[in-house]
Amino acid sequence: MKQKFKKISLFIGDIIVLHLALALTLGFRYGFENLYLNWQIHYHYFIIVFFIWLLVFYIYNLYNLLTATDKLKFNNLTINAVVLSTLLSVAFFYLNVESSISPKTNLFIFALLATLLFILWRKLFNFTLKSYLPRNNLLIIADKDKICDLLDFLQKKPHLGFNTVLVLKDLIDKGELKNLITQKRVHTVVLDSSLEKVNSWRQQLFTCLPYNLVFIDLSSFYEKITGRVSLDTITHTWFLENFNEGNKKYFNHIKRIFDLILALILFIISLPFWTFIAIAIILNSGLPIFFKQNRLGKNGKEFKMIKFRTMINGEKITKVGSFLRKSRLDELPQLLNIIKNDMSFIGPRPEQPQIANELKDKIPFYQERLLVKPGLSGWDQISDNYHSASYLDSFEKLQYDLFYIKNRSLYLDLSIALKTMATVLRRRGR
């Protein structure tokens, strides 16, 4: 069952749940014999409510199949999404002066029923995925040391539907390979293109074409499943084949226009709040108001990144600073960096030059994250994995950054922006 089809199934199921919740709400309130009449009165208003709920579900990452594997996280996100959806629905009805209904009780009942039905539907979906849907049996041809994290990832995420039945590195007899594929019921073969004997493996796999197998490169599979680029399996040739910056020329122009217009609008709108934030900082910990630090921009160009100061002597976080960090208001002055074209709204977070110089000698392809402008938020920031400046965290962070650079588009930027909003609303700033 392909990932896209699973997500579409979730989306259609949520639409059905919302319609069912409204039908039950109207039936309980006014009687099911009057359902059709009351449906006509309420439905065209609740269409907007449905849109609000579905959008918030998307922002809160509830269409990410990996979210379902963590029950605590899923329940927390669901509660946050429902509360926000309900508040926005209330705001819609009471700010819409043309509305002929003000469904206080109906909206409350609808929210309760929609939440209950949503959780039941998602549990049924997850149970079906885990218990009844056929698993995609994998044969991975690679050095096992290279794929330890991938194997661990697949084992922890059974909802993805992949089952690693065999890992091979050394060549085996053609007949034995065919027998193993048959016995293990292999559906997909994942091949590491950087393997020393890859050409010999390809010749053997060619004889297995009659078995209707799906063949995929290890780096592509890793990227598709994890949302990261595997640094252990890519080469310089991979960069030349995948980082076609010439094809991004028009995208870069459109993105710059969008960045400039939005940054100017937000700067003008937010400027009155800068005064209050400045006063709060001064009263709490004195001057200075701003914190400036050298960071690396596109192609390694240094610039001064500016934030509202949140610490004393670069060590202790102040009370005001804690609030600013959690709400991400400390990053408001970076609108000036975007206007000056040092940064973008979406991109890899800018790194300090001294840290970058240390990491480029330790982590392969680290400098390639400088191919694009750094951003206020990025693919790594919505991954729900906090990354410090340590080697291991920087290694994983680079994997996310390279995924973004390769796949960046207006759609991906919009997706990151919406999910960043969820982080801000949950006050989980980093």
C-alpha positions in Angstrom: 0.0 0.0 0.0 1.8 3.1 -1.2 2.4 6.0 1.2 0.5 8.5 -0.9 -2.5 6.3 -1.0 -2.4 5.8 2.7 -2.4 9.6 3.2 -5.3 10.1 0.8 -7.2 7.4 2.7 -6.6 9.3 5.9 -7.8 12.5 4.4 -10.9 11.0 2.9 -11.7 9.3 6.2 -11.3 12.6 8.1 -13.8 14.2 5.7 -16.3 11.4 6.3 -15.8 11.7 10.0 -16.5 15.5 10.0 -19.7 15.0 7.9 -20.8 12.2 10.2 -20.1 14.3 13.3 -22.3 17.2 11.9 -25.1 14.7 11.0 -25.1 13.3 14.5 -25.0 16.7 16.1 -28.0 17.9 14.1 -29.8 14.6 14.7 -29.3 14.8 18.5 -30.3 18.4 18.7 -33.3 18.6 16.4 -34.3 15.0 15.7 -33.2 12.8 12.9 -36.6 13.1 11.2 -35.7 16.8 10.6 -32.1 16.1 9.6 -32.4 17.0 5.9 -33.9 20.5 6.6 -31.4 21.3 9.3 -28.5 20.0 7.2 -29.4 22.5 4.5 -29.4 25.3 7.0 -26.1 24.5 8.6 -24.0 22.7 5.9 -22.8 25.6 3.8 -21.4 27.3 7.0 -19.9 24.1 8.3 -18.0 23.5 5.0 -15.8 26.4 6.2 -15.5 24.7 9.6 -14.5 21.4 7.8 -11.8 23.3 5.9 -10.5 24.8 9.1 -10.3 21.4 10.8 -8.5 19.7 7.9 -6.0 22.5 7.6 -5.2 22.5 11.3 -4.9 18.7 11.1 -2.3 19.1 8.3 -0.5 21.9 10.2 -0.3 19.6 13.3 1.3 16.8 11.2 -1.7 14.4 11.7 -1.3 13.2 8.1 2.2 12.1 8.7 2.1 8.3 9.0 5.0 8.3 11.5 3.0 10.4 14.0 0.7 7.5 14.6 3.5 5.3 15.9 3.9 7.5 18.9 0.6 7.3 20.9 1.6 10.0 23.4 2.7 12.4 20.7 -0.4 11.6 18.6 -2.8 12.2 21.5 -1.0 15.5 22.4 -1.1 16.7 18.8 -4.8 15.7 18.4 -5.8 17.6 21.6 -3.9 20.7 20.4 -5.4 20.5 16.9 -9.0 20.1 18.2 -8.7 23.0 20.6 -7.3 25.3 17.9 -9.8 24.1 15.3 -12.7 24.7 17.7 -11.4 28.2 18.6 -11.0 29.1 14.9 -14.5 27.7 14.2 -16.0 29.9 17.0 -14.1 32.9 15.6 -15.5 32.2 12.1 -19.1 32.2 13.3 -18.8 35.3 15.5 -16.8 37.3 13.1 -19.0 36.4 10.1 -21.8 39.0 10.4 -23.6 37.5 7.4 -24.1 34.2 9.2 -27.7 33.5 10.1 -26.7 31.0 12.8 -24.6 31.2 15.9 -24.3 27.5 16.9 -22.8 27.6 20.4 -24.3 24.3 21.6 -24.1 22.7 18.1 -20.4 23.7 17.8 -19.6 22.2 21.2 -21.4 18.9 20.5 -19.8 18.8 17.0 -16.3 19.3 18.5 -16.8 16.5 21.0 -18.3 14.1 18.4 -15.7 15.0 15.8 -12.8 14.4 18.3 -14.2 11.0 19.4 -14.9 9.8 15.9 -11.5 11.1 14.7 -9.6 9.1 17.4 -11.7 6.0 16.7 -11.2 6.2 13.0 -7.4 6.7 13.3 -7.1 3.8 15.7 -9.1 1.6 13.3 -6.9 2.8 10.4 -3.7 2.0 12.3 -5.0 -1.4 13.5 -5.9 -2.2 9.9 -2.4 -1.2 8.6 -0.7 -3.3 11.3 -2.9 -6.4 11.3 -4.4 -6.9 7.9 -2.7 -5.0 5.1 0.1 -7.0 3.3 3.7 -6.0 4.3 6.2 -5.0 1.6 9.0 -7.5 2.1 12.4 -5.9 1.5 15.7 -7.4 0.3 18.4 -4.8 1.0 21.8 -5.3 -0.7 24.2 -3.1 1.2 26.8 -3.1 3.9 24.9 -3.7 7.1 27.0 -1.1 9.0 25.7 1.6 6.6 22.1 0.8 7.2 21.8 0.3 10.9 19.8 3.4 11.4 17.5 2.6 8.5 16.9 -0.9 9.8 16.2 0.5 13.3 13.9 3.2 11.7 11.8 0.6 9.8 11.5 -1.6 12.8 10.2 1.2 15.0 7.7 2.4 12.3 5.7 -0.7 11.4 2.9 1.5 10.0 5.0 2.2 7.0 4.3 -1.3 5.9 7.9 -2.4 5.2 9.4 -5.7 6.5 13.2 -6.2 6.0 13.4 -10.0 5.4 16.9 -10.2 4.0 20.2 -8.1 4.0 23.0 -9.2 1.7 26.4 -7.7 0.9 28.4 -10.4 -0.8 27.5 -12.0 -4.1 25.7 -15.4 -3.9 24.8 -17.9 -6.6 22.1 -16.9 -9.0 20.0 -19.9 -8.2 20.3 -19.3 -4.5 19.3 -15.7 -4.9 16.2 -16.7 -6.8 15.3 -19.2 -4.2 15.7 -16.7 -1.4 13.5 -14.2 -3.2 10.8 -16.8 -3.6 11.0 -18.2 -0.1 11.1 -14.8 1.6 8.4 -13.4 -0.8 10.5 -10.4 -1.6 8.6 -7.6 -3.2 11.2 -4.8 -3.3 14.9 -4.9 -3.8 16.9 -2.0 -2.4 20.5 -1.7 -3.9 23.3 0.4 -2.6 24.8 2.0 -5.7 28.1 2.7 -4.0 28.6 -1.0 -3.2 32.0 -2.2 -4.6 30.4 -5.1 -6.6 27.3 -3.2 -7.7 27.6 -4.0 -11.4 27.9 -7.7 -10.6 24.8 -7.5 -8.4 22.9 -5.7 -11.2 23.7 -8.5 -13.6 22.3 -11.1 -11.1 19.2 -9.0 -10.3 18.5 -8.7 -14.0 17.8 -12.4 -14.1 15.2 -11.9 -11.4 13.0 -9.5 -13.5 10.4 -12.3 -14.2 9.5 -12.2 -10.4 7.8 -8.8 -10.8 10.2 -7.1 -8.3 10.5 -3.4 -7.6 14.1 -2.1 -7.7 15.1 1.1 -6.0 18.4 2.7 -5.1 19.3 2.7 -1.4 19.8 6.5 -1.2 16.4 7.2 -2.9 14.7 4.7 -0.6 16.3 6.1 2.5 15.3 9.6 1.4 11.7 8.7 0.6 11.2 6.8 3.9 13.0 9.0 6.4 12.8 12.5 4.9 16.6 12.7 5.1 19.5 12.2 2.8 21.8 9.3 3.7 25.3 10.7 3.9 26.8 7.1 4.0 25.5 6.1 0.6 25.8 9.2 -1.6 28.8 10.4 -3.6 29.9 13.5 -5.5 28.2 12.1 -8.5 25.0 12.0 -6.6 25.2 15.7 -6.0 25.9 16.4 -9.7 22.9 14.4 -10.7 20.5 15.7 -8.1 21.5 19.3 -7.3 20.6 20.9 -10.6 20.7 24.5 -9.4 20.1 25.8 -13.0 16.6 24.4 -12.8 15.9 26.3 -9.6 16.4 29.8 -11.2 12.8 30.8 -11.5 11.9 29.3 -8.2 14.6 31.4 -6.5 13.3 34.6 -8.2 9.7 33.9 -7.1 10.9 33.0 -3.6 12.9 36.2 -3.3 9.9 38.3 -4.3 7.6 36.5 -1.9 10.2 36.8 0.9 10.6 40.5 0.4 6.9 41.3 0.2 6.0 39.2 3.2 8.9 40.4 5.3 8.0 44.0 4.7 4.3 43.4 5.5 5.2 41.5 8.7 7.8 44.1 9.7 5.2 46.9 9.4 2.5 45.0 11.3 4.8 43.8 14.1 6.8 47.0 14.6 4.5 48.3 17.4 5.2 45.1 19.4 9.0 45.7 19.1 8.6 48.6 21.5 6.9 46.5 24.2 9.4 43.7 23.7 12.3 46.2 24.0 10.8 47.7 27.2 10.3 44.2 28.7 13.9 43.2 28.0 15.2 46.4 29.5 13.1 46.1 32.7 14.0 42.5 33.1 17.8 42.5 32.4 18.8 45.9 31.0 20.5 46.7 27.8 21.3 45.7 25.0 18.0 44.9 23.4 19.4 43.0 20.4 21.8 40.1 20.1 23.9 40.1 17.0 26.1 37.3 15.8 28.1 36.3 12.7 26.5 33.6 10.7 27.2 31.9 7.3 24.9 32.7 4.5 24.6 31.5 0.9 27.9 30.4 -0.6 29.7 31.0 2.7 29.1 34.7 2.9 29.1 36.0 6.5 26.4 38.3 7.8 25.2 39.7 11.1 22.1 37.8 12.3 20.0 39.8 14.7 17.6 38.6 17.4 16.0 40.1 20.5 18.4 39.3 23.4 17.2 36.4 25.6 20.3 35.7 27.7 22.6 37.4 30.3 26.3 37.1 29.4 25.5 34.5 26.8 24.7 31.9 29.5 21.6 32.4 31.6 18.2 32.7 29.9 16.1 35.5 31.3 12.4 35.2 32.2 11.5 37.5 29.3 14.0 35.6 27.1 12.3 32.3 27.9 8.9 33.6 26.8 10.5 35.1 23.6 12.2 31.8 22.8 9.1 29.6 23.3 6.9 32.0 21.2 9.8 32.6 18.7 9.3 36.3 19.1 13.0 36.6 19.7 13.5 36.0 15.9 11.3 38.9 14.8 14.4 41.1 14.0 15.5 38.5 11.5 12.8 40.1 9.2 15.5 42.7 8.6 17.9 39.9 7.6 15.3 38.7 5.1 14.7 42.2 3.7 18.5 42.6 3.3 18.6 39.3 1.3 20.9 37.6 3.9 18.2 35.1 4.8 14.9 33.6 3.6 11.8 32.5 5.5 12.5 28.9 4.7 15.9 27.2 4.5 18.6 25.6 6.6 19.2 27.5 9.8 22.4 29.7 9.6 25.4 28.3 11.4 28.2 30.1 13.2 31.4 30.3 11.1 33.7 28.7 13.7 31.3 25.8 14.2 30.9 25.3 10.5 34.7 25.3 10.0 35.0 22.5 12.5 32.1 20.4 11.1 33.1 20.6 7.5 36.3 18.6 8.3 34.3 16.0 10.2 31.1 15.6 8.2 31.1 14.8 4.5 29.3 17.3 2.2 28.8 19.8 5.1 29.6 22.8 2.9 26.8 21.9 0.4 24.2 23.2 2.9 25.5 26.7 1.9 24.1 26.3 -1.6 21.0 28.1 -0.6 20.1 31.0 1.7 19.6 30.1 5.4 16.1 30.5 6.7 14.0 31.4 9.7 12.6 27.9 9.7 13.4 24.7 7.8 12.8 21.0 7.1 14.9 20.1 10.2 13.0 22.5 12.5 9.7 20.7 11.8 11.2 17.2 12.2 10.4 17.2 15.9 14.0 16.2 16.6 15.9 18.8 18.6 19.5 19.1 17.2 22.3 20.7 19.2 25.7 21.7 17.8 27.2 18.2 18.7 28.7 16.0 15.9 25.9 13.4 15.9 23.1 16.0 15.9 24.9 18.1 13.2 25.2 14.9 11.1 21.5 14.3 11.3 20.6 17.9 10.8 22.7 18.0 7.6 20.7 15.0 6.3 17.5 17.0 6.7 19.1 20.1 5.2 20.3 18.3 2.1 16.8 16.8 1.6 15.3 20.3 1.6 17.9 21.6 -0.8 17.3 18.8 -3.2 13.5 18.9 -3.0 12.8 22.5 -2.3 9.7 23.9 -4.1 6.9 26.3 -3.4 4.8 23.4 -2.1 7.5 22.2 0.3 8.1 25.8 1.5 4.4 26.3 2.2 4.3 23.0 4.0 7.2 23.9 6.3 5.7 27.4 6.9 2.3 25.9 8.0 3.9 23.3 10.3 6.2 26.0 11.8 3.0 27.8 12.7 2.0 24.7 14.7 5.3 24.8 16.6 4.8 28.5 17.4 1.2 27.9 18.6 2.4 25.1 20.8 5.1 27.4 22.1 7.8 24.9 21.4 10.5 27.2 20.1 14.0 26.0 20.0 
